């Protein structure tokens, strides 16, 4: 199943990846503003948890891009 995703992903360039990131950020912002419970949750969580999650989620891509 993973092989089926490899071929289309190889067609993407840096602009496409950046646009995907921006679209995901826009959807997250929409959900947070349109759903009051999500806004309350995001405001009640310690901001450091989001930084920790970003570091954890970024370890593998950082390793594969810069170290490997």
PDB file of N, CA, C and O in Angstrom:
ATOM      1  N   UNK A   1       0.822  -1.193   0.000  1.00  0.00           N
ATOM      2  CA  UNK A   1       0.000   0.000   0.000  1.00  0.00           C
ATOM      3  C   UNK A   1       0.864   1.254   0.000  1.00  0.00           C
ATOM      4  O   UNK A   1       0.505   2.255  -0.621  1.00  0.00           O
ATOM      5  N   UNK A   2       1.987   1.209   0.683  1.00  0.00           N
ATOM      6  CA  UNK A   2       2.865   2.372   0.730  1.00  0.00           C
ATOM      7  C   UNK A   2       3.405   2.698  -0.654  1.00  0.00           C
ATOM      8  O   UNK A   2       3.575   3.868  -0.996  1.00  0.00           O
ATOM      9  N   UNK A   3       3.674   1.683  -1.441  1.00  0.00           N
ATOM     10  CA  UNK A   3       4.198   1.912  -2.780  1.00  0.00           C
ATOM     11  C   UNK A   3       3.216   2.706  -3.643  1.00  0.00           C
ATOM     12  O   UNK A   3       3.627   3.446  -4.537  1.00  0.00           O
ATOM     13  N   UNK A   4       1.924   2.550  -3.373  1.00  0.00           N
ATOM     14  CA  UNK A   4       0.924   3.266  -4.167  1.00  0.00           C
ATOM     15  C   UNK A   4       0.967   4.770  -3.901  1.00  0.00           C
ATOM     16  O   UNK A   4       0.514   5.552  -4.737  1.00  0.00           O
ATOM     17  N   UNK A   5       1.500   5.190  -2.756  1.00  0.00           N
ATOM     18  CA  UNK A   5       1.622   6.610  -2.445  1.00  0.00           C
ATOM     19  C   UNK A   5       2.939   7.199  -2.941  1.00  0.00           C
ATOM     20  O   UNK A   5       3.038   8.409  -3.141  1.00  0.00           O
ATOM     21  N   UNK A   6       3.935   6.368  -3.138  1.00  0.00           N
ATOM     22  CA  UNK A   6       5.256   6.860  -3.519  1.00  0.00           C
ATOM     23  C   UNK A   6       5.270   7.528  -4.889  1.00  0.00           C
ATOM     24  O   UNK A   6       5.879   8.585  -5.052  1.00  0.00           O
ATOM     25  N   UNK A   7       4.619   6.938  -5.860  1.00  0.00           N
ATOM     26  CA  UNK A   7       4.669   7.466  -7.223  1.00  0.00           C
ATOM     27  C   UNK A   7       4.040   8.858  -7.329  1.00  0.00           C
ATOM     28  O   UNK A   7       4.666   9.748  -7.904  1.00  0.00           O
ATOM     29  N   UNK A   8       2.827   9.089  -6.800  1.00  0.00           N
ATOM     30  CA  UNK A   8       2.263  10.449  -6.901  1.00  0.00           C
ATOM     31  C   UNK A   8       3.041  11.481  -6.079  1.00  0.00           C
ATOM     32  O   UNK A   8       3.136  12.642  -6.479  1.00  0.00           O
ATOM     33  N   UNK A   9       3.589  11.077  -4.955  1.00  0.00           N
ATOM     34  CA  UNK A   9       4.326  12.015  -4.103  1.00  0.00           C
ATOM     35  C   UNK A   9       5.602  12.470  -4.799  1.00  0.00           C
ATOM     36  O   UNK A   9       6.025  13.613  -4.626  1.00  0.00           O
ATOM     37  N   UNK A  10       6.218  11.598  -5.578  1.00  0.00           N
ATOM     38  CA  UNK A  10       7.444  11.984  -6.285  1.00  0.00           C
ATOM     39  C   UNK A  10       7.191  13.044  -7.344  1.00  0.00           C
ATOM     40  O   UNK A  10       8.129  13.702  -7.792  1.00  0.00           O
ATOM     41  N   UNK A  11       5.930  13.222  -7.754  1.00  0.00           N
ATOM     42  CA  UNK A  11       5.598  14.256  -8.727  1.00  0.00           C
ATOM     43  C   UNK A  11       5.541  15.645  -8.095  1.00  0.00           C
ATOM     44  O   UNK A  11       5.557  16.649  -8.807  1.00  0.00           O
ATOM     45  N   UNK A  12       5.474  15.712  -6.774  1.00  0.00           N
ATOM     46  CA  UNK A  12       5.366  16.996  -6.089  1.00  0.00           C
ATOM     47  C   UNK A  12       6.726  17.674  -5.988  1.00  0.00           C
ATOM     48  O   UNK A  12       7.754  17.013  -5.845  1.00  0.00           O
ATOM     49  N   UNK A  13       6.718  19.000  -6.063  1.00  0.00           N
ATOM     50  CA  UNK A  13       7.956  19.747  -5.844  1.00  0.00           C
ATOM     51  C   UNK A  13       7.825  20.546  -4.550  1.00  0.00           C
ATOM     52  O   UNK A  13       6.841  20.390  -3.826  1.00  0.00           O
ATOM     53  N   UNK A  14       8.792  21.389  -4.255  1.00  0.00           N
ATOM     54  CA  UNK A  14       8.811  22.125  -2.997  1.00  0.00           C
ATOM     55  C   UNK A  14       7.609  23.059  -2.865  1.00  0.00           C
ATOM     56  O   UNK A  14       7.070  23.218  -1.769  1.00  0.00           O
ATOM     57  N   UNK A  15       7.185  23.674  -3.961  1.00  0.00           N
ATOM     58  CA  UNK A  15       6.018  24.556  -3.914  1.00  0.00           C
ATOM     59  C   UNK A  15       4.769  23.775  -3.518  1.00  0.00           C
ATOM     60  O   UNK A  15       3.969  24.247  -2.710  1.00  0.00           O
ATOM     61  N   UNK A  16       4.603  22.595  -4.081  1.00  0.00           N
ATOM     62  CA  UNK A  16       3.427  21.785  -3.779  1.00  0.00           C
ATOM     63  C   UNK A  16       3.401  21.385  -2.302  1.00  0.00           C
ATOM     64  O   UNK A  16       2.352  21.435  -1.659  1.00  0.00           O
ATOM     65  N   UNK A  17       4.539  20.995  -1.780  1.00  0.00           N
ATOM     66  CA  UNK A  17       4.615  20.605  -0.373  1.00  0.00           C
ATOM     67  C   UNK A  17       4.290  21.804   0.514  1.00  0.00           C
ATOM     68  O   UNK A  17       3.566  21.672   1.501  1.00  0.00           O
ATOM     69  N   UNK A  18       4.819  22.960   0.166  1.00  0.00           N
ATOM     70  CA  UNK A  18       4.517  24.166   0.931  1.00  0.00           C
ATOM     71  C   UNK A  18       3.045  24.521   0.881  1.00  0.00           C
ATOM     72  O   UNK A  18       2.469  24.930   1.889  1.00  0.00           O
ATOM     73  N   UNK A  19       2.430  24.368  -0.284  1.00  0.00           N
ATOM     74  CA  UNK A  19       1.001  24.655  -0.404  1.00  0.00           C
ATOM     75  C   UNK A  19       0.153  23.655   0.385  1.00  0.00           C
ATOM     76  O   UNK A  19      -0.882  24.022   0.940  1.00  0.00           O
ATOM     77  N   UNK A  20       0.582  22.413   0.437  1.00  0.00           N
ATOM     78  CA  UNK A  20      -0.128  21.428   1.259  1.00  0.00           C
ATOM     79  C   UNK A  20      -0.054  21.832   2.724  1.00  0.00           C
ATOM     80  O   UNK A  20      -1.054  21.751   3.439  1.00  0.00           O
ATOM     81  N   UNK A  21       1.105  22.263   3.176  1.00  0.00           N
ATOM     82  CA  UNK A  21       1.256  22.703   4.567  1.00  0.00           C
ATOM     83  C   UNK A  21       0.357  23.891   4.861  1.00  0.00           C
ATOM     84  O   UNK A  21      -0.290  23.936   5.907  1.00  0.00           O
ATOM     85  N   UNK A  22       0.310  24.855   3.949  1.00  0.00           N
ATOM     86  CA  UNK A  22      -0.535  26.027   4.159  1.00  0.00           C
ATOM     87  C   UNK A  22      -2.019  25.659   4.159  1.00  0.00           C
ATOM     88  O   UNK A  22      -2.798  26.222   4.927  1.00  0.00           O
ATOM     89  N   UNK A  23      -2.406  24.727   3.311  1.00  0.00           N
ATOM     90  CA  UNK A  23      -3.812  24.322   3.290  1.00  0.00           C
ATOM     91  C   UNK A  23      -4.192  23.588   4.576  1.00  0.00           C
ATOM     92  O   UNK A  23      -5.301  23.763   5.081  1.00  0.00           O
ATOM     93  N   UNK A  24      -3.294  22.779   5.103  1.00  0.00           N
ATOM     94  CA  UNK A  24      -3.559  22.104   6.375  1.00  0.00           C
ATOM     95  C   UNK A  24      -3.666  23.134   7.497  1.00  0.00           C
ATOM     96  O   UNK A  24      -4.552  23.035   8.346  1.00  0.00           O
ATOM     97  N   UNK A  25      -2.780  24.113   7.507  1.00  0.00           N
ATOM     98  CA  UNK A  25      -2.847  25.172   8.524  1.00  0.00           C
ATOM     99  C   UNK A  25      -4.163  25.933   8.415  1.00  0.00           C
ATOM    100  O   UNK A  25      -4.768  26.258   9.437  1.00  0.00           O
ATOM    101  N   UNK A  26      -4.615  26.223   7.204  1.00  0.00           N
ATOM    102  CA  UNK A  26      -5.877  26.938   7.016  1.00  0.00           C
ATOM    103  C   UNK A  26      -7.063  26.117   7.518  1.00  0.00           C
ATOM    104  O   UNK A  26      -7.976  26.662   8.139  1.00  0.00           O
ATOM    105  N   UNK A  27      -7.054  24.823   7.256  1.00  0.00           N
ATOM    106  CA  UNK A  27      -8.142  23.959   7.731  1.00  0.00           C
ATOM    107  C   UNK A  27      -8.147  23.902   9.256  1.00  0.00           C
ATOM    108  O   UNK A  27      -9.211  23.951   9.875  1.00  0.00           O
ATOM    109  N   UNK A  28      -6.986  23.801   9.855  1.00  0.00           N
ATOM    110  CA  UNK A  28      -6.903  23.780  11.322  1.00  0.00           C
ATOM    111  C   UNK A  28      -7.428  25.089  11.898  1.00  0.00           C
ATOM    112  O   UNK A  28      -8.188  25.074  12.866  1.00  0.00           O
ATOM    113  N   UNK A  29      -7.035  26.214  11.322  1.00  0.00           N
ATOM    114  CA  UNK A  29      -7.542  27.499  11.794  1.00  0.00           C
ATOM    115  C   UNK A  29      -9.052  27.599  11.608  1.00  0.00           C
ATOM    116  O   UNK A  29      -9.744  28.139  12.472  1.00  0.00           O
ATOM    117  N   UNK A  30      -9.571  27.088  10.499  1.00  0.00           N
ATOM    118  CA  UNK A  30     -11.021  27.083  10.281  1.00  0.00           C
ATOM    119  C   UNK A  30     -11.723  26.272  11.356  1.00  0.00           C
ATOM    120  O   UNK A  30     -12.716  26.724  11.927  1.00  0.00           O
ATOM    121  N   UNK A  31     -11.214  25.073  11.638  1.00  0.00           N
ATOM    122  CA  UNK A  31     -11.841  24.217  12.651  1.00  0.00           C
ATOM    123  C   UNK A  31     -11.821  24.903  14.009  1.00  0.00           C
ATOM    124  O   UNK A  31     -12.809  24.868  14.743  1.00  0.00           O
ATOM    125  N   UNK A  32     -10.705  25.522  14.340  1.00  0.00           N
ATOM    126  CA  UNK A  32     -10.599  26.180  15.647  1.00  0.00           C
ATOM    127  C   UNK A  32     -11.553  27.362  15.748  1.00  0.00           C
ATOM    128  O   UNK A  32     -12.130  27.592  16.812  1.00  0.00           O
ATOM    129  N   UNK A  33     -11.732  28.113  14.674  1.00  0.00           N
ATOM    130  CA  UNK A  33     -12.622  29.267  14.746  1.00  0.00           C
ATOM    131  C   UNK A  33     -14.096  28.877  14.589  1.00  0.00           C
ATOM    132  O   UNK A  33     -14.959  29.549  15.155  1.00  0.00           O
ATOM    133  N   UNK A  34     -14.407  27.832  13.851  1.00  0.00           N
ATOM    134  CA  UNK A  34     -15.799  27.447  13.617  1.00  0.00           C
ATOM    135  C   UNK A  34     -16.372  26.569  14.729  1.00  0.00           C
ATOM    136  O   UNK A  34     -17.589  26.511  14.904  1.00  0.00           O
ATOM    137  N   UNK A  35     -15.516  25.894  15.473  1.00  0.00           N
ATOM    138  CA  UNK A  35     -15.977  24.971  16.503  1.00  0.00           C
ATOM    139  C   UNK A  35     -15.529  25.508  17.862  1.00  0.00           C
ATOM    140  O   UNK A  35     -14.353  25.400  18.208  1.00  0.00           O
ATOM    141  N   UNK A  36     -16.446  26.082  18.631  1.00  0.00           N
ATOM    142  CA  UNK A  36     -16.068  26.707  19.911  1.00  0.00           C
ATOM    143  C   UNK A  36     -15.375  25.755  20.885  1.00  0.00           C
ATOM    144  O   UNK A  36     -14.496  26.181  21.634  1.00  0.00           O
ATOM    145  N   UNK A  37     -15.751  24.481  20.889  1.00  0.00           N
ATOM    146  CA  UNK A  37     -15.106  23.532  21.801  1.00  0.00           C
ATOM    147  C   UNK A  37     -13.624  23.369  21.465  1.00  0.00           C
ATOM    148  O   UNK A  37     -12.795  23.222  22.363  1.00  0.00           O
ATOM    149  N   UNK A  38     -13.288  23.394  20.161  1.00  0.00           N
ATOM    150  CA  UNK A  38     -11.886  23.285  19.761  1.00  0.00           C
ATOM    151  C   UNK A  38     -11.112  24.525  20.182  1.00  0.00           C
ATOM    152  O   UNK A  38      -9.955  24.428  20.590  1.00  0.00           O
ATOM    153  N   UNK A  39     -11.745  25.694  20.084  1.00  0.00           N
ATOM    154  CA  UNK A  39     -11.092  26.930  20.510  1.00  0.00           C
ATOM    155  C   UNK A  39     -10.831  26.896  22.012  1.00  0.00           C
ATOM    156  O   UNK A  39      -9.744  27.253  22.465  1.00  0.00           O
ATOM    157  N   UNK A  40     -11.809  26.475  22.769  1.00  0.00           N
ATOM    158  CA  UNK A  40     -11.631  26.398  24.226  1.00  0.00           C
ATOM    159  C   UNK A  40     -10.525  25.420  24.595  1.00  0.00           C
ATOM    160  O   UNK A  40      -9.720  25.690  25.487  1.00  0.00           O
ATOM    161  N   UNK A  41     -10.487  24.283  23.907  1.00  0.00           N
ATOM    162  CA  UNK A  41      -9.448  23.301  24.189  1.00  0.00           C
ATOM    163  C   UNK A  41      -8.068  23.854  23.846  1.00  0.00           C
ATOM    164  O   UNK A  41      -7.130  23.711  24.630  1.00  0.00           O
ATOM    165  N   UNK A  42      -7.940  24.487  22.676  1.00  0.00           N
ATOM    166  CA  UNK A  42      -6.642  25.013  22.250  1.00  0.00           C
ATOM    167  C   UNK A  42      -6.144  26.098  23.189  1.00  0.00           C
ATOM    168  O   UNK A  42      -4.941  26.218  23.421  1.00  0.00           O
ATOM    169  N   UNK A  43      -7.059  26.888  23.730  1.00  0.00           N
ATOM    170  CA  UNK A  43      -6.659  27.947  24.647  1.00  0.00           C
ATOM    171  C   UNK A  43      -6.359  27.425  26.043  1.00  0.00           C
ATOM    172  O   UNK A  43      -5.617  28.056  26.796  1.00  0.00           O
ATOM    173  N   UNK A  44      -6.932  26.270  26.397  1.00  0.00           N
ATOM    174  CA  UNK A  44      -6.714  25.741  27.743  1.00  0.00           C
ATOM    175  C   UNK A  44      -5.459  24.877  27.844  1.00  0.00           C
ATOM    176  O   UNK A  44      -4.962  24.645  28.946  1.00  0.00           O
ATOM    177  N   UNK A  45      -4.943  24.404  26.725  1.00  0.00           N
ATOM    178  CA  UNK A  45      -3.759  23.543  26.727  1.00  0.00           C
ATOM    179  C   UNK A  45      -2.504  24.414  26.862  1.00  0.00           C
ATOM    180  O   UNK A  45      -2.411  25.502  26.294  1.00  0.00           O
ATOM    181  N   UNK A  46      -1.565  23.905  27.620  1.00  0.00           N
ATOM    182  CA  UNK A  46      -0.286  24.594  27.766  1.00  0.00           C
ATOM    183  C   UNK A  46       0.392  24.688  26.396  1.00  0.00           C
ATOM    184  O   UNK A  46       0.527  23.671  25.716  1.00  0.00           O
ATOM    185  N   UNK A  47       0.818  25.879  25.977  1.00  0.00           N
ATOM    186  CA  UNK A  47       1.419  26.027  24.638  1.00  0.00           C
ATOM    187  C   UNK A  47       2.668  25.182  24.428  1.00  0.00           C
ATOM    188  O   UNK A  47       2.994  24.845  23.290  1.00  0.00           O
ATOM    189  N   UNK A  48       3.356  24.843  25.474  1.00  0.00           N
ATOM    190  CA  UNK A  48       4.566  24.025  25.332  1.00  0.00           C
ATOM    191  C   UNK A  48       4.242  22.630  24.811  1.00  0.00           C
ATOM    192  O   UNK A  48       5.091  21.995  24.186  1.00  0.00           O
ATOM    193  N   UNK A  49       3.032  22.147  25.057  1.00  0.00           N
ATOM    194  CA  UNK A  49       2.650  20.840  24.532  1.00  0.00           C
ATOM    195  C   UNK A  49       2.653  20.841  23.004  1.00  0.00           C
ATOM    196  O   UNK A  49       3.022  19.847  22.380  1.00  0.00           O
ATOM    197  N   UNK A  50       2.242  21.953  22.408  1.00  0.00           N
ATOM    198  CA  UNK A  50       2.250  22.056  20.955  1.00  0.00           C
ATOM    199  C   UNK A  50       3.683  22.079  20.416  1.00  0.00           C
ATOM    200  O   UNK A  50       3.971  21.485  19.377  1.00  0.00           O
ATOM    201  N   UNK A  51       4.570  22.765  21.125  1.00  0.00           N
ATOM    202  CA  UNK A  51       5.983  22.789  20.719  1.00  0.00           C
ATOM    203  C   UNK A  51       6.585  21.397  20.839  1.00  0.00           C
ATOM    204  O   UNK A  51       7.309  20.953  19.948  1.00  0.00           O
ATOM    205  N   UNK A  52       6.294  20.715  21.922  1.00  0.00           N
ATOM    206  CA  UNK A  52       6.808  19.351  22.116  1.00  0.00           C
ATOM    207  C   UNK A  52       6.289  18.429  21.008  1.00  0.00           C
ATOM    208  O   UNK A  52       7.047  17.623  20.469  1.00  0.00           O
ATOM    209  N   UNK A  53       5.005  18.546  20.667  1.00  0.00           N
ATOM    210  CA  UNK A  53       4.435  17.732  19.593  1.00  0.00           C
ATOM    211  C   UNK A  53       5.109  18.047  18.258  1.00  0.00           C
ATOM    212  O   UNK A  53       5.388  17.139  17.476  1.00  0.00           O
ATOM    213  N   UNK A  54       5.368  19.315  17.996  1.00  0.00           N
ATOM    214  CA  UNK A  54       6.033  19.696  16.738  1.00  0.00           C
ATOM    215  C   UNK A  54       7.428  19.085  16.660  1.00  0.00           C
ATOM    216  O   UNK A  54       7.839  18.611  15.600  1.00  0.00           O
ATOM    217  N   UNK A  55       8.148  19.091  17.760  1.00  0.00           N
ATOM    218  CA  UNK A  55       9.493  18.504  17.772  1.00  0.00           C
ATOM    219  C   UNK A  55       9.415  16.999  17.556  1.00  0.00           C
ATOM    220  O   UNK A  55      10.183  16.439  16.774  1.00  0.00           O
ATOM    221  N   UNK A  56       8.489  16.346  18.248  1.00  0.00           N
ATOM    222  CA  UNK A  56       8.357  14.892  18.110  1.00  0.00           C
ATOM    223  C   UNK A  56       7.978  14.516  16.681  1.00  0.00           C
ATOM    224  O   UNK A  56       8.550  13.588  16.109  1.00  0.00           O
ATOM    225  N   UNK A  57       7.008  15.239  16.099  1.00  0.00           N
ATOM    226  CA  UNK A  57       6.579  14.936  14.733  1.00  0.00           C
ATOM    227  C   UNK A  57       7.639  15.294  13.701  1.00  0.00           C
ATOM    228  O   UNK A  57       7.643  14.733  12.605  1.00  0.00           O
ATOM    229  N   UNK A  58       8.534  16.211  14.028  1.00  0.00           N
ATOM    230  CA  UNK A  58       9.552  16.647  13.084  1.00  0.00           C
ATOM    231  C   UNK A  58      10.860  15.877  13.145  1.00  0.00           C
ATOM    232  O   UNK A  58      11.731  16.077  12.299  1.00  0.00           O
ATOM    233  N   UNK A  59      11.012  15.003  14.127  1.00  0.00           N
ATOM    234  CA  UNK A  59      12.275  14.278  14.289  1.00  0.00           C
ATOM    235  C   UNK A  59      12.582  13.414  13.064  1.00  0.00           C
ATOM    236  O   UNK A  59      13.680  13.494  12.512  1.00  0.00           O
ATOM    237  N   UNK A  60      11.640  12.604  12.642  1.00  0.00           N
ATOM    238  CA  UNK A  60      11.901  11.695  11.516  1.00  0.00           C
ATOM    239  C   UNK A  60      12.195  12.439  10.214  1.00  0.00           C
ATOM    240  O   UNK A  60      13.188  12.127   9.557  1.00  0.00           O
ATOM    241  N   UNK A  61      11.358  13.428   9.809  1.00  0.00           N
ATOM    242  CA  UNK A  61      11.708  14.141   8.571  1.00  0.00           C
ATOM    243  C   UNK A  61      13.048  14.863   8.673  1.00  0.00           C
ATOM    244  O   UNK A  61      13.806  14.887   7.703  1.00  0.00           O
ATOM    245  N   UNK A  62      13.351  15.448   9.820  1.00  0.00           N
ATOM    246  CA  UNK A  62      14.637  16.130  10.004  1.00  0.00           C
ATOM    247  C   UNK A  62      15.778  15.145   9.858  1.00  0.00           C
ATOM    248  O   UNK A  62      16.771  15.435   9.190  1.00  0.00           O
ATOM    249  N   UNK A  63      15.646  13.978  10.479  1.00  0.00           N
ATOM    250  CA  UNK A  63      16.685  12.949  10.400  1.00  0.00           C
ATOM    251  C   UNK A  63      16.884  12.497   8.945  1.00  0.00           C
ATOM    252  O   UNK A  63      18.011  12.423   8.455  1.00  0.00           O
ATOM    253  N   UNK A  64      15.773  12.197   8.269  1.00  0.00           N
ATOM    254  CA  UNK A  64      15.879  11.690   6.893  1.00  0.00           C
ATOM    255  C   UNK A  64      16.425  12.730   5.939  1.00  0.00           C
ATOM    256  O   UNK A  64      17.108  12.378   4.977  1.00  0.00           O
ATOM    257  N   UNK A  65      16.139  14.016   6.178  1.00  0.00           N
ATOM    258  CA  UNK A  65      16.561  15.061   5.248  1.00  0.00           C
ATOM    259  C   UNK A  65      18.003  15.495   5.501  1.00  0.00           C
ATOM    260  O   UNK A  65      18.775  15.649   4.554  1.00  0.00           O
ATOM    261  N   UNK A  66      18.374  15.693   6.763  1.00  0.00           N
ATOM    262  CA  UNK A  66      19.677  16.262   7.069  1.00  0.00           C
ATOM    263  C   UNK A  66      20.743  15.250   7.444  1.00  0.00           C
ATOM    264  O   UNK A  66      21.915  15.459   7.132  1.00  0.00           O
ATOM    265  N   UNK A  67      20.376  14.167   8.101  1.00  0.00           N
ATOM    266  CA  UNK A  67      21.385  13.246   8.626  1.00  0.00           C
ATOM    267  C   UNK A  67      21.579  12.044   7.736  1.00  0.00           C
ATOM    268  O   UNK A  67      22.719  11.641   7.504  1.00  0.00           O
ATOM    269  N   UNK A  68      20.526  11.459   7.232  1.00  0.00           N
ATOM    270  CA  UNK A  68      20.617  10.250   6.437  1.00  0.00           C
ATOM    271  C   UNK A  68      21.064  10.529   5.025  1.00  0.00           C
ATOM    272  O   UNK A  68      21.190   9.604   4.223  1.00  0.00           O
TER     273      UNK A  68
END
